[in-house]
Amino acid sequence: MTYRKSTSVLLWLRKYARLVRQTLPIVILGTSAWFIALVIELATNAKSTSIWICLVGIGLGLVGSGYIVRGMRRKR
């Protein structure tokens, strides 16, 4: 029984492996979401804590994008 369960998980991973490899669009989407959240927070005069959280999310997304692009260049 365990063998079939692990086999189905492996088949699922193989099916979606191409999507998992494409991490740059996912990181860009997340960074864009943080930017939209920042605009909403600024429009509603939110607390500075939530504004800083959005800025840190954008910053980490940009750093992550840099790492991904650098890794893609190394693979070539």
Summary of the structure (lengths in Angstrom):
residues: 76
radius of gyration: 18.1
end to end distance: 41.5
largest distance: 55.7
contacts: 168
relative contact order: 0.11
helix: 89%
strand: 0%
